[in-house]
Amino acid sequence: MQDVNPIPLILTAIATVCATVAALGYYGYLHFAKEEDALLLADFTMLKTVPGEDYRISLKPADQVGQCVDGVLVLFDLKQRGLTGVLVDNKKRAVRCNAGETEE
C-alpha cells in the first residue's frame, strides 16, 4: 500500500476555500459588517402632549433632522455628513409619516 502525501490535499482544500470566498465576494453574496452598519444614531423618546399640560424641552436643537421619504421618517445627521438612518421603534418597525399633511 502506498503512502499518500497530505500536503497537496491540504493545499487544494485551502485554495478551494479561498476561491469560493473570492467568488462569493465578487458576486456580492458576502457582506462584511462595518461598525457604522450597526451604529445606533441616537436615543429618542416621545413626549406625549396633553392639552392644557406644560412640558419642557431644550432650546438647543438635536443633531439630527427628520424628513419624510416615501412615507418613512428618515433622520439625517448634521455632525456626520452622509450618515442617515430610518427612525424605528424597539421592535425595528419603521416610523411612518405623512408628507405635507398636518393635523390642527
mmCIF file of the C-alpha atoms, coordinates in Angstrom:
data_MODEL
# 
_entry.id   MODEL 
# 
loop_
_atom_site.group_PDB 
_atom_site.id 
_atom_site.type_symbol 
_atom_site.label_atom_id 
_atom_site.label_alt_id 
_atom_site.label_comp_id 
_atom_site.label_asym_id 
_atom_site.label_entity_id 
_atom_site.label_seq_id 
_atom_site.pdbx_PDB_ins_code 
_atom_site.Cartn_x 
_atom_site.Cartn_y 
_atom_site.Cartn_z 
_atom_site.occupancy 
_atom_site.B_iso_or_equiv 
_atom_site.pdbx_formal_charge 
_atom_site.auth_seq_id 
_atom_site.auth_comp_id 
_atom_site.auth_asym_id 
_atom_site.auth_atom_id 
_atom_site.pdbx_PDB_model_num 
ATOM 1   C CA . MET A 1 1   ? 0.000   0.000  0.000  1.00 0.00 ? 1   MET A CA 1 
ATOM 2   C CA . GLN A 1 2   ? 1.262   3.446  -0.896 1.00 0.00 ? 2   GLN A CA 1 
ATOM 3   C CA . ASP A 1 3   ? 1.615   6.364  1.494  1.00 0.00 ? 3   ASP A CA 1 
ATOM 4   C CA . VAL A 1 4   ? -0.367  9.389  0.312  1.00 0.00 ? 4   VAL A CA 1 
ATOM 5   C CA . ASN A 1 5   ? 1.309   12.772 0.675  1.00 0.00 ? 5   ASN A CA 1 
ATOM 6   C CA . PRO A 1 6   ? -1.229  15.006 2.529  1.00 0.00 ? 6   PRO A CA 1 
ATOM 7   C CA . ILE A 1 7   ? 0.390   18.322 1.540  1.00 0.00 ? 7   ILE A CA 1 
ATOM 8   C CA . PRO A 1 8   ? -1.216  18.562 -1.938 1.00 0.00 ? 8   PRO A CA 1 
ATOM 9   C CA . LEU A 1 9   ? -4.623  17.693 -0.442 1.00 0.00 ? 9   LEU A CA 1 
ATOM 10  C CA . ILE A 1 10  ? -4.288  20.412 2.217  1.00 0.00 ? 10  ILE A CA 1 
ATOM 11  C CA . LEU A 1 11  ? -3.139  22.982 -0.348 1.00 0.00 ? 11  LEU A CA 1 
ATOM 12  C CA . THR A 1 12  ? -6.054  22.059 -2.636 1.00 0.00 ? 12  THR A CA 1 
ATOM 13  C CA . ALA A 1 13  ? -8.542  22.451 0.208  1.00 0.00 ? 13  ALA A CA 1 
ATOM 14  C CA . ILE A 1 14  ? -7.111  25.873 1.155  1.00 0.00 ? 14  ILE A CA 1 
ATOM 15  C CA . ALA A 1 15  ? -7.122  27.038 -2.478 1.00 0.00 ? 15  ALA A CA 1 
ATOM 16  C CA . THR A 1 16  ? -10.735 25.845 -2.898 1.00 0.00 ? 16  THR A CA 1 
ATOM 17  C CA . VAL A 1 17  ? -11.894 27.760 0.189  1.00 0.00 ? 17  VAL A CA 1 
ATOM 18  C CA . CYS A 1 18  ? -10.061 30.909 -0.973 1.00 0.00 ? 18  CYS A CA 1 
ATOM 19  C CA . ALA A 1 19  ? -11.529 30.654 -4.491 1.00 0.00 ? 19  ALA A CA 1 
ATOM 20  C CA . THR A 1 20  ? -15.031 30.112 -3.081 1.00 0.00 ? 20  THR A CA 1 
ATOM 21  C CA . VAL A 1 21  ? -14.783 33.136 -0.778 1.00 0.00 ? 21  VAL A CA 1 
ATOM 22  C CA . ALA A 1 22  ? -13.408 35.262 -3.650 1.00 0.00 ? 22  ALA A CA 1 
ATOM 23  C CA . ALA A 1 23  ? -16.248 34.199 -5.984 1.00 0.00 ? 23  ALA A CA 1 
ATOM 24  C CA . LEU A 1 24  ? -18.917 34.855 -3.338 1.00 0.00 ? 24  LEU A CA 1 
ATOM 25  C CA . GLY A 1 25  ? -17.414 38.261 -2.613 1.00 0.00 ? 25  GLY A CA 1 
ATOM 26  C CA . TYR A 1 26  ? -17.193 39.158 -6.305 1.00 0.00 ? 26  TYR A CA 1 
ATOM 27  C CA . TYR A 1 27  ? -20.868 38.376 -6.905 1.00 0.00 ? 27  TYR A CA 1 
ATOM 28  C CA . GLY A 1 28  ? -21.989 40.232 -3.782 1.00 0.00 ? 28  GLY A CA 1 
ATOM 29  C CA . TYR A 1 29  ? -23.061 37.306 -1.632 1.00 0.00 ? 29  TYR A CA 1 
ATOM 30  C CA . LEU A 1 30  ? -20.669 38.232 1.191  1.00 0.00 ? 30  LEU A CA 1 
ATOM 31  C CA . HIS A 1 31  ? -21.189 41.238 3.403  1.00 0.00 ? 31  HIS A CA 1 
ATOM 32  C CA . PHE A 1 32  ? -18.549 42.186 5.921  1.00 0.00 ? 32  PHE A CA 1 
ATOM 33  C CA . ALA A 1 33  ? -20.296 44.238 8.589  1.00 0.00 ? 33  ALA A CA 1 
ATOM 34  C CA . LYS A 1 34  ? -18.676 47.536 9.435  1.00 0.00 ? 34  LYS A CA 1 
ATOM 35  C CA . GLU A 1 35  ? -19.003 49.242 12.782 1.00 0.00 ? 35  GLU A CA 1 
ATOM 36  C CA . GLU A 1 36  ? -21.144 52.018 11.329 1.00 0.00 ? 36  GLU A CA 1 
ATOM 37  C CA . ASP A 1 37  ? -23.626 49.479 9.888  1.00 0.00 ? 37  ASP A CA 1 
ATOM 38  C CA . ALA A 1 38  ? -24.910 48.691 13.374 1.00 0.00 ? 38  ALA A CA 1 
ATOM 39  C CA . LEU A 1 39  ? -24.416 52.140 14.814 1.00 0.00 ? 39  LEU A CA 1 
ATOM 40  C CA . LEU A 1 40  ? -27.220 53.463 16.947 1.00 0.00 ? 40  LEU A CA 1 
ATOM 41  C CA . LEU A 1 41  ? -27.553 57.020 15.746 1.00 0.00 ? 41  LEU A CA 1 
ATOM 42  C CA . ALA A 1 42  ? -29.181 58.365 18.900 1.00 0.00 ? 42  ALA A CA 1 
ATOM 43  C CA . ASP A 1 43  ? -31.782 57.515 21.526 1.00 0.00 ? 43  ASP A CA 1 
ATOM 44  C CA . PHE A 1 44  ? -35.167 59.163 21.159 1.00 0.00 ? 44  PHE A CA 1 
ATOM 45  C CA . THR A 1 45  ? -38.117 59.481 23.486 1.00 0.00 ? 45  THR A CA 1 
ATOM 46  C CA . MET A 1 46  ? -41.591 60.557 22.512 1.00 0.00 ? 46  MET A CA 1 
ATOM 47  C CA . LEU A 1 47  ? -43.125 63.214 24.730 1.00 0.00 ? 47  LEU A CA 1 
ATOM 48  C CA . LYS A 1 48  ? -46.888 62.880 24.839 1.00 0.00 ? 48  LYS A CA 1 
ATOM 49  C CA . THR A 1 49  ? -48.596 66.236 24.557 1.00 0.00 ? 49  THR A CA 1 
ATOM 50  C CA . VAL A 1 50  ? -51.765 66.661 26.578 1.00 0.00 ? 50  VAL A CA 1 
ATOM 51  C CA . PRO A 1 51  ? -53.879 69.778 26.027 1.00 0.00 ? 51  PRO A CA 1 
ATOM 52  C CA . GLY A 1 52  ? -53.534 72.142 28.973 1.00 0.00 ? 52  GLY A CA 1 
ATOM 53  C CA . GLU A 1 53  ? -50.375 70.483 30.344 1.00 0.00 ? 53  GLU A CA 1 
ATOM 54  C CA . ASP A 1 54  ? -46.949 72.037 30.080 1.00 0.00 ? 54  ASP A CA 1 
ATOM 55  C CA . TYR A 1 55  ? -43.902 70.108 29.010 1.00 0.00 ? 55  TYR A CA 1 
ATOM 56  C CA . ARG A 1 56  ? -40.300 71.231 28.847 1.00 0.00 ? 56  ARG A CA 1 
ATOM 57  C CA . ILE A 1 57  ? -37.868 70.695 26.025 1.00 0.00 ? 57  ILE A CA 1 
ATOM 58  C CA . SER A 1 58  ? -34.392 72.020 25.396 1.00 0.00 ? 58  SER A CA 1 
ATOM 59  C CA . LEU A 1 59  ? -33.989 75.134 23.292 1.00 0.00 ? 59  LEU A CA 1 
ATOM 60  C CA . LYS A 1 60  ? -30.913 73.600 21.669 1.00 0.00 ? 60  LYS A CA 1 
ATOM 61  C CA . PRO A 1 61  ? -31.970 71.543 18.621 1.00 0.00 ? 61  PRO A CA 1 
ATOM 62  C CA . ALA A 1 62  ? -30.922 67.915 18.129 1.00 0.00 ? 62  ALA A CA 1 
ATOM 63  C CA . ASP A 1 63  ? -28.045 66.923 15.867 1.00 0.00 ? 63  ASP A CA 1 
ATOM 64  C CA . GLN A 1 64  ? -30.482 65.177 13.517 1.00 0.00 ? 64  GLN A CA 1 
ATOM 65  C CA . VAL A 1 65  ? -33.076 66.458 11.077 1.00 0.00 ? 65  VAL A CA 1 
ATOM 66  C CA . GLY A 1 66  ? -36.080 64.353 10.072 1.00 0.00 ? 66  GLY A CA 1 
ATOM 67  C CA . GLN A 1 67  ? -37.570 64.194 6.609  1.00 0.00 ? 67  GLN A CA 1 
ATOM 68  C CA . CYS A 1 68  ? -40.427 62.168 5.190  1.00 0.00 ? 68  CYS A CA 1 
ATOM 69  C CA . VAL A 1 69  ? -39.147 59.937 2.368  1.00 0.00 ? 69  VAL A CA 1 
ATOM 70  C CA . ASP A 1 70  ? -41.637 57.548 0.745  1.00 0.00 ? 70  ASP A CA 1 
ATOM 71  C CA . GLY A 1 71  ? -43.807 57.590 3.866  1.00 0.00 ? 71  GLY A CA 1 
ATOM 72  C CA . VAL A 1 72  ? -40.966 56.716 6.259  1.00 0.00 ? 72  VAL A CA 1 
ATOM 73  C CA . LEU A 1 73  ? -39.288 59.144 8.673  1.00 0.00 ? 73  LEU A CA 1 
ATOM 74  C CA . VAL A 1 74  ? -35.605 59.352 7.731  1.00 0.00 ? 74  VAL A CA 1 
ATOM 75  C CA . LEU A 1 75  ? -33.079 61.082 10.000 1.00 0.00 ? 75  LEU A CA 1 
ATOM 76  C CA . PHE A 1 76  ? -30.104 62.960 8.608  1.00 0.00 ? 76  PHE A CA 1 
ATOM 77  C CA . ASP A 1 77  ? -27.202 63.600 10.984 1.00 0.00 ? 77  ASP A CA 1 
ATOM 78  C CA . LEU A 1 78  ? -25.880 67.174 10.906 1.00 0.00 ? 78  LEU A CA 1 
ATOM 79  C CA . LYS A 1 79  ? -22.498 66.402 12.504 1.00 0.00 ? 79  LYS A CA 1 
ATOM 80  C CA . GLN A 1 80  ? -21.507 63.433 10.339 1.00 0.00 ? 80  GLN A CA 1 
ATOM 81  C CA . ARG A 1 81  ? -22.410 64.247 6.750  1.00 0.00 ? 81  ARG A CA 1 
ATOM 82  C CA . GLY A 1 82  ? -23.745 61.300 4.816  1.00 0.00 ? 82  GLY A CA 1 
ATOM 83  C CA . LEU A 1 83  ? -24.923 59.456 7.928  1.00 0.00 ? 83  LEU A CA 1 
ATOM 84  C CA . THR A 1 84  ? -28.624 58.741 7.581  1.00 0.00 ? 84  THR A CA 1 
ATOM 85  C CA . GLY A 1 85  ? -30.994 56.339 9.238  1.00 0.00 ? 85  GLY A CA 1 
ATOM 86  C CA . VAL A 1 86  ? -34.612 55.337 9.475  1.00 0.00 ? 86  VAL A CA 1 
ATOM 87  C CA . LEU A 1 87  ? -36.385 56.042 12.764 1.00 0.00 ? 87  LEU A CA 1 
ATOM 88  C CA . VAL A 1 88  ? -37.630 52.718 14.195 1.00 0.00 ? 88  VAL A CA 1 
ATOM 89  C CA . ASP A 1 89  ? -39.317 51.598 17.388 1.00 0.00 ? 89  ASP A CA 1 
ATOM 90  C CA . ASN A 1 90  ? -37.961 48.996 19.805 1.00 0.00 ? 90  ASN A CA 1 
ATOM 91  C CA . LYS A 1 91  ? -39.259 46.202 17.535 1.00 0.00 ? 91  LYS A CA 1 
ATOM 92  C CA . LYS A 1 92  ? -37.399 47.603 14.487 1.00 0.00 ? 92  LYS A CA 1 
ATOM 93  C CA . ARG A 1 93  ? -40.610 48.824 12.823 1.00 0.00 ? 93  ARG A CA 1 
ATOM 94  C CA . ALA A 1 94  ? -40.201 51.992 10.779 1.00 0.00 ? 94  ALA A CA 1 
ATOM 95  C CA . VAL A 1 95  ? -41.952 55.149 11.983 1.00 0.00 ? 95  VAL A CA 1 
ATOM 96  C CA . ARG A 1 96  ? -44.324 56.277 9.242  1.00 0.00 ? 96  ARG A CA 1 
ATOM 97  C CA . CYS A 1 97  ? -45.060 59.854 8.261  1.00 0.00 ? 97  CYS A CA 1 
ATOM 98  C CA . ASN A 1 98  ? -47.446 61.723 6.019  1.00 0.00 ? 98  ASN A CA 1 
ATOM 99  C CA . ALA A 1 99  ? -45.639 64.170 3.764  1.00 0.00 ? 99  ALA A CA 1 
ATOM 100 C CA . GLY A 1 100 ? -47.337 67.550 3.639  1.00 0.00 ? 100 GLY A CA 1 
ATOM 101 C CA . GLU A 1 101 ? -50.193 66.668 5.966  1.00 0.00 ? 101 GLU A CA 1 
ATOM 102 C CA . THR A 1 102 ? -50.506 68.368 9.343  1.00 0.00 ? 102 THR A CA 1 
ATOM 103 C CA . GLU A 1 103 ? -53.222 67.931 11.908 1.00 0.00 ? 103 GLU A CA 1 
ATOM 104 C CA . GLU A 1 104 ? -54.569 71.071 13.559 1.00 0.00 ? 104 GLU A CA 1 
# 
